[in-house]
C-alpha cells in the first residue's frame, strides 16, 4: 500500500531545540540584512531627491550599475527597485520562519524556505549577469585599446 504522504519528503520533519534556535538565529540575521538594506535604499533616495552628486553605495552589488550607466539617477532608482523586490523575499523568509518555528507550523516553515531559495537563486542570476557584463565591458575596453 502506498502512503499518500510519500511524495512529500519532509511532511513529518521534526526539529530539536538546537535546530529551532539555529533557524531563529538565521531569521534574525536575515531581518537585520533587510533592515540595513532598506535604510541604505532610503538614504540613497534622499540623496537622489536632494540632488547629491554621487549615489550611496548599494548593498549586494547593485551599485555596480552606476559604473556602466550614463545616468546615475536612473540606475540608482532601478537598483533600489530591484533591491527592494529581492529583499522582500528575504523579509518573508525571516518573518515566516520565525512564526513557523514559534507556532510549530511545518507548512509555513516550508514556504519560508521557498522564499529564501528564491532570494538566493535571484541573487545568483543577477550576480552572473553583472559578472558577464563586467567581462564584456573589459573585453570591449581591451579591444578598443588595441
CORTA-V171713 format. One record per backbone hydrogen bond with DSSP energy under -1.0 kcal/mol. CO is the residue of the C=O (numbers start at 1). NH is the residue of the N-H. Records with the same first field share a line. If there is no record, write none. Layout:
CO->NH  NH
This chain:
3->6
5->8
16->20
17->21
18->22
19->23
20->24
21->25
22->26
23->27
24->28
25->29
26->30
27->31
28->32
29->33
30->34
31->35
32->36
33->37
34->38
35->39
36->40
37->41
38->42
39->43
40->44
41->45
42->46
43->47
44->48
45->49
46->50
47->52
59->62
61->64
62->65
63->66
65->69
71->75
72->76
73->77
74->78
75->79
76->80
77->81
78->82
79->83
80->84
81->85
82->86
83->87
84->88
86->90
87->91
88->92
89->93
90->94
91->95
92->96
93->97
94->98
95->99
96->100
97->101
98->102
99->103
100->105
105->109
106->110
107->111
108->112
109->113
110->114
111->115
112->116
113->117
114->118
115->119
116->120
117->121
118->122
119->123
120->124
121->125
122->126
123->127
124->128
125->129
126->130
127->131
128->132
129->133
130->134
131->135
132->136
133->137
134->138
135->139
136->140
137->141
138->142
139->143
140->144
141->145
